[in-house]
Amino acid sequence: MVARSEKVRVLGTGHSFNRIADTGGTLVTVADLPKVLEIGRSGATVSAGLRYGEITAALQARGLALHNLGSLPHISVAGACSTGTHGSGDTNRPLADAVYAIKFVDSSGELVTLTRDDPDFNGSVISLGALGVIVSLTLNVERTYEISQVVYDGLPVRRLQSDFDKVMSSAYSVSAFTDWVDPDVMVWRKQKTTSYEPEWLGAKVADGARHPIKVMPADYATQQGGVPGPWNERLPHFRLEFTPSNGDELQSEYFVPRSRAAEAVEVLRALGKRFAEVIQVSEIRTIAADNLWLSPSQGRDTVALHFTWIQDEAAVRPVLEVLEEALAPLDARPHWGKVFATDATTLAERYPKVRDFIALAGRYDPDGKFRNEYLDTYLPR
C-alpha cells in the first residue's frame, strides 16, 4: 500500500488533538495488524497497533513490567512513542525511552529495522510519522513491581511553588492537579511503598476516590487509598474499561526546564483568571532527561505543564497565544500531538535537534510521501 501510494499518513488510536495525522492521500490504520506480543526476559516485541492496556497485562502475567506508563492505557504503543508521550517521575524518562528496536515500512515499501546501536536510532523513535509506517517496536522490560496510589487534597499552590522539588520527588510518580484559580492543588502520589503521612505539607489524604476533573465520576480512575497493586493498574490515572479523562476536550502541553519550575508556577498562577472559561484541569508532572531528538525532555530534566480544555478551539486559541507568550522566556516546548500556536522558527529553537531530524526524514522519505500540511508547517524542509 505504501509503495503504490503518492501520499500516506498513519493512525494509531487517534489520541492526538491537532492535524498531525491528516492527509489528502492514503490514511493507514495499524489497529488491525496481526497482534504480535513476543515476551522475553529482557524485552518485548509488540505490534504497532497494540494498546498499552493490552501489553501491560500480558507483561504482568509473566512477572515483568515497563519502567513507566502514561496517564491512560488506551493509547497505542507506536502512536504514544511517536509523539513523545510520557508519564511522571523524577527518574522516569518518556515512554519512547523504553524502545530499543523499531521496525517500519519506508517510502519505497521496504522494511527497515533500527536498534540503539544505529546512529539514526535517536531520531527515529519520536518521529511523528515522518519516516514511515511503524509495524513493531521492541521494548525494554524489568521485573514487576507494586505501586500504591495516595491522593492528597488541599496542598496550597504556594507550597507547590516553594517546595516543588519536595513535592515532585515524594514518590516514584507524582502528578499535581489544579485549575490555576483554586488556591489549593490535588496531588497524586504513586509510590513503591505502602506507608504515607495522613497530613503532608499542609495537605490531607483524600477522604475518598478522586478523578482529576472534579465533575467526573471517580470510578473512572485507578485504585487509590494507598492500596498496593500491580504497576499496570496504578501508574495510569484511568481504568482501561472507562473513557479516559472527560472525552469531550482539547489538550495542550508545554515542557520547561526543571530548574525553572517555580517560575512556571508563578506564571500560571498569574494567568489563572484567563483560563477560567476554557480549562477543565491542568496537570504538572516531571520527566528525566533523555537523548531522543524530538523528545520534549531531550537534553534536560523537565517539568510538563498539561492543560485539558473544553472542546472549543475558537475559544481556546486566544488563551493559548497568551499562555505561550508568557511561557516563552522559560524556553517552553509544545507537545507535538496537542494543540499549540508555536511557529516553525520557534520550534527549531526550542527543539535543538529539529534540523537533524528533518535531514533524517529526508533520507528515508526523499520524495516526501509521508509529509502532510502539519509537517510542512512545523518541520519544513
C-alpha positions in Angstrom: 0.0 0.0 0.0 2.8 2.4 0.9 4.8 1.6 -2.3 1.8 2.4 -4.6 0.5 5.5 -2.8 1.5 9.0 -3.6 0.9 10.3 0.0 0.5 8.3 3.2 -0.2 9.1 6.9 -0.8 6.7 9.7 -3.4 6.5 12.5 -2.8 4.8 15.9 -5.6 5.1 18.4 -6.4 8.8 17.5 -5.3 10.4 20.8 -3.9 13.5 19.2 -5.6 16.9 19.3 -4.2 18.5 16.1 -3.9 17.6 12.5 -0.7 15.5 12.8 -2.4 12.5 11.1 -4.3 14.3 8.3 -3.6 13.6 4.6 -5.3 14.0 1.3 -3.7 10.7 0.3 -3.9 7.2 1.8 -4.7 7.1 5.5 -3.5 3.9 7.1 -4.5 2.4 10.4 -2.3 -0.1 12.2 -5.0 -1.2 14.6 -5.8 -4.4 12.7 -2.2 -5.5 12.1 -1.7 -9.1 13.3 -1.3 -8.9 17.1 2.3 -9.6 17.9 3.4 -9.9 21.5 6.7 -11.8 21.9 7.9 -11.5 25.5 11.4 -12.4 26.6 13.3 -11.8 29.8 14.9 -8.6 28.7 12.4 -7.3 26.1 9.0 -7.5 24.5 8.3 -7.1 20.7 4.9 -5.7 20.1 2.9 -4.8 17.0 2.4 -1.1 16.5 -1.4 -1.0 17.0 -1.5 -2.7 20.4 -2.7 -0.6 23.2 -0.7 -0.2 26.4 -3.5 -1.8 28.4 -3.2 -5.0 26.2 0.6 -5.4 26.5 1.0 -4.4 30.2 -1.5 -7.1 31.4 0.5 -9.7 29.4 3.8 -8.5 30.9 2.4 -8.5 34.4 1.2 -12.1 33.9 4.8 -13.0 33.1 6.2 -11.2 36.2 7.6 -8.3 34.0 7.0 -4.6 33.8 7.8 -1.4 31.9 9.6 1.5 33.6 6.6 3.8 33.4 3.2 4.4 31.8 1.2 7.4 30.6 -2.0 8.6 32.3 -4.2 6.3 30.2 -3.7 2.7 29.0 -6.0 3.2 25.9 -3.3 4.5 23.5 -1.3 2.5 21.0 2.3 1.9 21.7 3.6 3.2 18.3 1.4 6.3 18.4 2.4 7.2 22.0 6.1 6.7 21.3 6.0 8.6 18.0 4.6 11.7 19.6 6.6 11.8 22.8 4.0 10.6 25.3 5.3 10.4 28.9 4.3 9.6 32.5 5.7 11.3 35.6 8.6 10.8 37.9 11.9 12.5 38.6 13.9 9.4 37.4 11.5 8.4 34.7 12.2 9.2 31.0 9.3 9.3 28.4 7.7 6.1 27.2 9.8 6.1 24.0 12.9 5.7 26.0 11.9 2.0 26.6 12.3 1.3 22.9 15.5 -0.4 21.8 14.4 -1.6 18.3 11.9 -0.2 15.8 10.7 -1.7 12.5 8.9 0.4 9.9 7.9 0.5 6.3 9.8 3.2 4.5 8.6 5.3 1.5 9.7 2.6 -1.0 7.7 -0.1 0.8 10.7 -1.8 2.3 11.0 -2.9 5.9 13.7 -1.1 7.9 14.9 -2.2 11.3 16.9 0.2 13.6 18.3 -0.6 17.0 20.0 1.5 19.6 23.4 0.8 18.0 22.3 2.6 14.8 23.3 6.3 14.5 19.8 7.1 13.2 18.0 5.5 16.2 17.7 8.5 18.5 15.9 10.4 15.6 13.6 7.5 14.6 11.6 6.7 17.7 9.8 10.0 18.2 9.3 10.5 14.5 5.7 12.0 14.1 5.1 9.5 11.3 7.6 11.3 9.1 9.9 8.2 8.5 7.4 5.6 7.6 4.7 3.2 9.0 5.8 1.6 12.2 4.9 -2.0 12.3 6.6 -3.2 15.6 8.6 -2.0 18.5 10.8 -3.9 20.9 10.7 -2.5 24.5 13.0 -3.0 27.5 11.3 -4.7 30.4 12.1 -5.2 34.0 10.9 -7.3 37.0 7.3 -6.5 38.1 6.7 -4.2 41.0 3.8 -2.9 43.1 2.5 0.6 43.4 0.2 2.2 45.9 -1.6 5.4 45.0 -2.3 8.1 47.6 -4.2 11.3 46.8 -3.8 14.4 48.8 -6.3 17.3 48.9 -5.6 20.9 49.7 -1.9 21.4 49.0 -1.5 25.2 48.9 -0.3 26.2 45.4 2.2 28.4 47.1 3.7 25.3 48.7 3.9 23.6 45.3 5.9 26.6 44.1 8.2 27.0 47.1 8.7 23.2 47.8 8.4 22.0 44.2 11.3 19.5 44.4 10.0 18.1 47.7 6.5 17.6 46.3 7.6 16.0 43.0 10.2 13.8 44.5 7.9 12.4 47.2 7.0 9.2 45.2 8.0 7.2 42.2 5.5 9.1 40.1 3.8 12.3 41.1 1.1 14.4 39.5 -0.4 17.7 40.7 -3.8 18.9 39.5 -5.2 22.4 39.6 -7.2 24.9 37.5 -4.8 27.8 38.5 -7.7 29.7 40.1 -8.3 27.5 43.2 -5.6 28.3 45.8 -5.2 24.6 46.5 -3.7 21.7 44.5 -4.6 18.0 44.4 -1.5 15.7 44.4 -1.5 12.0 43.3 1.5 10.1 44.6 2.2 6.7 43.1 4.8 5.1 45.3 6.6 1.8 45.7 5.9 1.8 49.5 2.7 1.4 51.4 3.4 3.9 54.2 2.2 7.5 53.9 1.5 10.5 56.0 -2.1 11.5 56.7 -1.1 15.1 56.6 1.7 16.4 54.4 2.9 20.0 53.5 -0.5 21.4 54.6 -2.5 18.8 52.6 -4.5 15.9 53.8 -5.2 12.4 52.4 -8.4 12.5 50.4 -11.4 11.1 52.2 -12.5 9.1 49.1 -11.6 8.4 45.5 -10.9 11.3 43.2 -11.0 12.0 39.4 -8.6 14.6 38.1 -11.6 16.6 36.8 -13.8 17.3 39.8 -17.1 16.9 38.0 -16.3 13.4 36.6 -17.0 10.1 38.3 -14.2 8.9 40.5 -14.7 5.2 39.5 -13.1 6.0 36.1 -9.8 6.4 37.9 -7.4 3.7 39.1 -7.4 2.4 42.7 -6.4 5.0 45.3 -6.4 5.0 49.1 -2.8 3.5 49.4 -4.0 0.1 48.4 -1.0 -1.7 46.8 -1.4 -3.3 43.4 0.4 -4.2 40.1 2.2 -1.3 38.4 0.0 -1.5 35.3 -3.2 -1.0 37.5 -1.8 2.0 39.4 0.6 4.0 37.2 -2.2 5.1 34.7 -4.7 7.6 36.1 -7.6 5.9 34.3 -9.0 2.3 34.0 -8.9 0.7 30.6 -12.7 -0.1 30.7 -13.7 3.5 31.1 -13.5 6.6 28.8 -10.3 8.4 29.9 -10.3 12.0 31.2 -13.6 13.7 30.0 -13.6 12.6 26.4 -15.0 15.9 25.0 -11.9 18.0 25.2 -8.9 19.6 23.7 -5.4 19.2 25.2 -2.2 21.3 25.2 1.1 20.7 27.0 4.3 22.7 27.4 7.6 21.5 28.7 10.0 23.8 30.6 13.4 23.0 32.2 13.1 21.5 35.7 15.3 24.4 37.0 12.6 26.9 36.1 9.7 25.1 37.8 9.0 27.8 40.4 8.9 30.5 37.7 6.5 28.4 35.6 4.1 28.0 38.6 4.3 31.8 39.2 3.5 32.5 35.5 0.5 30.2 35.5 -0.9 31.5 38.8 -0.8 35.0 37.3 -2.8 33.7 34.3 -5.4 31.7 36.2 -8.3 34.0 35.6 -7.6 33.9 31.8 -8.1 30.1 31.9 -11.4 30.2 33.8 -13.8 29.9 30.9 -11.9 27.2 28.9 -10.0 25.0 31.3 -11.2 21.7 32.8 -8.0 20.8 34.6 -4.2 21.3 34.5 -1.6 18.7 35.5 2.0 19.2 36.5 4.5 16.3 36.0 8.2 15.8 35.8 10.3 13.8 33.3 14.0 12.8 33.4 16.3 14.0 30.6 16.8 11.7 27.5 18.6 11.8 24.2 15.8 11.2 21.7 15.9 14.1 19.1 12.3 15.3 19.2 11.6 14.4 22.8 10.1 17.2 25.0 12.7 16.2 27.6 15.7 15.9 25.2 18.8 17.1 26.9 17.2 18.4 30.1 15.2 17.4 33.2 11.8 18.7 32.5 8.5 19.9 34.0 5.4 19.1 32.0 2.5 21.6 32.2 -0.6 20.0 30.8 -3.9 21.6 30.0 -7.3 19.9 29.4 -9.5 22.5 27.7 -13.2 22.5 26.7 -13.8 21.3 23.2 -13.9 24.7 21.5 -10.8 25.6 19.6 -12.1 29.1 18.7 -12.3 29.9 22.4 -9.1 28.1 23.4 -6.8 29.5 20.7 -6.6 33.1 22.1 -5.8 31.7 25.5 -3.1 29.6 24.0 -1.4 32.6 22.4 -1.3 34.4 25.8 -0.1 31.3 27.5 2.7 30.7 25.0 3.8 34.3 25.2 4.0 34.1 29.0 6.0 30.8 28.9 8.3 31.9 26.1 11.1 33.2 28.4 11.2 29.8 30.1 12.1 28.0 26.8 8.8 26.1 26.7 8.5 23.3 24.2 5.0 22.4 23.0 3.8 18.8 22.7 3.8 17.6 19.1 0.4 15.8 19.4 -1.6 18.5 21.1 -2.9 22.0 20.3 -0.3 24.7 20.1 0.3 28.1 18.3 4.1 28.0 18.1 5.6 28.6 14.7 8.3 26.6 12.9 11.1 29.0 13.7 10.4 28.9 17.4 10.1 25.1 17.4 13.5 24.8 15.8 14.9 27.0 18.6 13.2 25.1 21.4 13.9 21.6 20.0 17.7 21.8 19.1 17.7 18.6 17.0 14.9 19.6 14.6 17.3 20.3 11.7 19.0 16.9 12.2 15.6 15.3 12.2 14.4 17.0 9.0 17.5 15.8 7.3 17.0 12.2 8.6 13.4 12.2 7.4 14.6 13.3 4.0 16.9 10.3 3.7 14.2 7.8 4.5 11.5 9.7 2.6 13.2 11.7 -0.2 10.0 12.4 -2.1 8.0 13.5 0.9 5.5 10.6 0.7 4.8 10.8 4.5 4.7 14.6 4.6 1.4 16.5 5.1 0.3 20.0 5.9 1.3 19.6 9.6 4.9 18.6 8.8 5.2 21.2 6.0 4.1 23.9 8.5 6.1 22.9 11.6 9.0 21.0 10.2 9.5 22.5 6.7 12.3 21.2 4.5 
